[in-house]
C-alpha cells in the first residue's frame, strides 16, 4: 500500500480547514503499522482515506496495485471487499443478526462455498463457540469486539484496518482483544493498520506513523514496492 501526498480539507478558500496535509508513506505487505497522534491530529481521517471510505482533496492511495481514487464508489467498494477487513471502536455489528450471522455476512457476499462452517470455526477461534446464536445486545463489549474481529478476518483479507479497536473496552479486556488480533494477524500473514492513542499498543506494531496537526512527523519510509 502507498499513500502519496494525501491532503484533506473541509470548506473552501480562506475558511478551509486542513485535516491532513501532504502525507506520504509506504506500507509493506505483512507490516503491523500504528497511526498515532492526539485527538484531532487526523488519525481516523487518514485511516478512512487509506481504506477508500473517504476521498482526499489531493493525493492518492495505491492498494493492490490500483489507484483507489481512480475508481468510482462501486469500484472502491469492490476492491475493499476483495482485500480489506475492518475493526471499529464501536464494533459496528448488525443488531438484528446473531454473532454467527454477522460473521457469515461477508462470507456470503463473497460467495464462500460454506459460510456457516467457516463462520462457526472463526467464532470458535475467538472463544465464542458457545455464543453463536446471541445477538449483539446479549454480548459484552469484549465479546462484540471478538465477533467484529472474526468478521474482519473472515474473508482472509490482505489488509485489516482497525480504528481504536480497544477504545470502548476496559484495560484487561482491551489487552485480550489486542492479543487475539495480533495472533490472527500473524497466522493469516495480514497487513494490519491501526489507529490508536495507546502507546503500549503501538509498541507492539513493527512500525509507527505519528501525526500532529494533520502532518506526518515521524515514521515515513518511502519505497518503490507497494502492496
Secondary structure, 3 states (H helix, E strand, C coil): CEEEEEEEEECCHHHCEEEEEEEEEECCCCCEEEEECCCCCCHHHHHHHHCCCCCCCEEEEEECCEEHHHCCHHHHHHHHHHHEEEEECCCCCCCCCEHHHHHHHHHHHCCCCCHHHHHHHHHHHCCCCCCCCCEHHHCCHHHHHHHHHHHHHHCCCCEEEEECCCCCCCHHHHHHHHHHHHHHHHHHCCEEEEECCCHHHHHCCCEEEEEECCEEEECCCCCCCCC
